[in-house]
Amino acid sequence: MEIAIIAHDGKKADMVQFLMQHKELLKAKDISLISTGTTGSKVEAAGLNVHKYLSGPLGGDAQIAARVAEGKTGMVIFFRDPLEKHPHEPDIFMLMRLCDVYDVPLATNPSTATLLIKSV
């Protein structure tokens, strides 16, 4: 299964912590991770394998949205920072909309992500 991971700047540490907490599950279930560029770099620095796309503001959110539409990504974990403005909001909303259109599970916070990852 392919899971997309994305985190706004203020949530990248939370994403790394989340993935480290579930590292054994990810490995046992042979889950492949894809990510936007900057989030992926942080995840790699923590010792996990991830395929990185472009940074979110440079089109990474749109690249992952395309994978959702193509049926390649089975889950999206996107730790959003709801208190900050983001120049690529249209791409973020497109990704979230496509998750709804294609019935792909989407978690936007650690509590929901934990429920989803345990169901894999």
Backbone torsions as a table, in degrees:
resi	resn	phi	psi	omega
1	MET	NA	141.3	177.3
2	GLU	-103.6	127.6	176.7
3	ILE	-118.7	130.1	175.7
4	ALA	-90.6	134.7	177.3
5	ILE	-123.3	131.8	-178.4
6	ILE	-142.6	142.6	176.1
7	ALA	-148.4	133.4	172.3
8	HIS	-64.4	161.9	-174.1
9	ASP	-51.4	-44.0	-178.0
10	GLY	-73.2	-4.0	-176.8
11	LYS	-121.2	2.0	-177.0
12	LYS	-63.1	-41.5	177.9
13	ALA	-62.4	-38.4	177.1
14	ASP	-62.5	-39.4	179.9
15	MET	-65.5	-46.0	179.1
16	VAL	-60.6	-44.8	179.2
17	GLN	-60.7	-44.1	178.9
18	PHE	-58.9	-47.6	-178.2
19	LEU	-65.7	-38.6	178.6
20	MET	-65.3	-36.8	177.8
21	GLN	-65.2	-27.3	-176.7
22	HIS	-113.6	19.0	-176.4
23	LYS	-56.5	-46.4	-177.5
24	GLU	-65.0	-40.3	177.9
25	LEU	-63.4	-44.6	179.5
26	LEU	-59.1	-42.3	-179.5
27	LYS	-69.4	-46.2	-177.5
28	ALA	-62.9	-34.6	-178.5
29	LYS	-91.6	3.8	179.4
30	ASP	53.1	48.5	-179.8
31	ILE	-86.8	129.7	175.0
32	SER	-97.7	138.7	-178.7
33	LEU	-105.2	137.8	168.8
34	ILE	-122.7	157.5	-173.7
35	SER	-158.3	161.0	166.7
36	THR	-70.8	160.9	-169.0
37	GLY	-57.6	-53.0	-174.9
38	THR	-69.8	-42.9	176.2
39	THR	-60.4	-43.8	179.5
40	GLY	-60.2	-38.5	178.2
41	SER	-63.2	-40.3	178.1
42	LYS	-65.7	-39.4	-179.6
43	VAL	-68.3	-41.5	176.6
44	GLU	-61.5	-41.1	179.8
45	ALA	-62.0	-24.8	177.9
46	ALA	-85.2	-2.5	175.4
47	GLY	97.0	12.3	179.2
48	LEU	-102.3	151.2	177.3
49	ASN	-86.7	135.4	179.4
50	VAL	-154.0	142.4	173.3
51	HIS	-92.1	120.4	-175.6
52	LYS	-95.9	138.2	170.2
53	TYR	-104.6	-166.9	179.1
54	LEU	-64.7	160.7	171.7
55	SER	-59.4	149.0	-178.9
56	GLY	-49.2	-54.4	-178.7
57	PRO	-64.5	-16.7	-179.6
58	LEU	-98.9	6.2	176.0
59	GLY	119.5	-0.7	-178.8
60	GLY	-61.9	-38.2	177.5
61	ASP	-61.9	-40.4	179.3
62	ALA	-67.8	-37.9	177.7
63	GLN	-62.6	-42.5	179.1
64	ILE	-69.2	-37.9	176.5
65	ALA	-59.1	-38.9	178.4
66	ALA	-62.6	-39.8	179.0
67	ARG	-66.2	-35.3	175.1
68	VAL	-62.8	-47.3	-178.5
69	ALA	-64.6	-30.8	179.5
70	GLU	-81.4	-5.5	179.7
71	GLY	80.3	16.5	-178.0
72	LYS	-90.2	-26.6	-177.9
73	THR	-105.2	125.1	-175.0
74	GLY	-96.0	-10.9	-179.7
75	MET	-160.8	147.1	176.4
76	VAL	-125.9	128.3	173.1
77	ILE	-116.4	111.6	-173.8
78	PHE	-127.7	97.5	178.0
79	PHE	-79.1	100.2	-177.7
80	ARG	-88.2	150.8	173.0
81	ASP	-104.8	97.5	-174.2
82	PRO	-72.7	-8.2	-177.8
83	LEU	-96.5	-1.4	-179.7
84	GLU	-117.4	154.3	173.5
85	LYS	-87.6	146.3	-179.1
86	HIS	-131.8	128.3	-176.3
87	PRO	-65.7	-16.6	-177.5
88	HIS	-107.5	30.8	179.3
89	GLU	-51.8	-41.4	179.3
90	PRO	-58.4	-37.7	178.2
91	ASP	-68.1	-38.9	179.1
92	ILE	-62.6	-46.6	-179.8
93	PHE	-66.5	-34.5	177.1
94	MET	-62.7	-46.2	179.3
95	LEU	-60.1	-46.2	-179.7
96	MET	-64.3	-40.0	178.5
97	ARG	-63.5	-42.5	-179.4
98	LEU	-67.4	-32.1	173.6
99	CYS	-61.0	-39.9	177.6
100	ASP	-69.6	-44.2	-179.1
101	VAL	-60.0	-43.9	-175.5
102	TYR	-98.9	11.3	175.5
103	ASP	55.1	46.7	178.7
104	VAL	-101.0	125.4	179.7
105	PRO	-57.1	136.3	-177.7
106	LEU	-133.7	124.3	175.3
107	ALA	-113.8	134.8	179.4
108	THR	-115.7	7.5	177.3
109	ASN	-152.5	161.1	-176.3
110	PRO	-60.3	-35.7	-179.8
111	SER	-63.2	-46.5	178.3
112	THR	-67.9	-40.1	178.4
113	ALA	-60.1	-39.0	178.7
114	THR	-63.6	-44.1	177.5
115	LEU	-60.4	-43.0	-178.8
116	LEU	-68.8	-45.2	-175.2
117	ILE	-66.1	-32.2	178.4
118	LYS	-72.9	-16.6	-179.4
119	SER	-88.9	-5.3	-177.6
120	VAL	-71.0	NA	NA
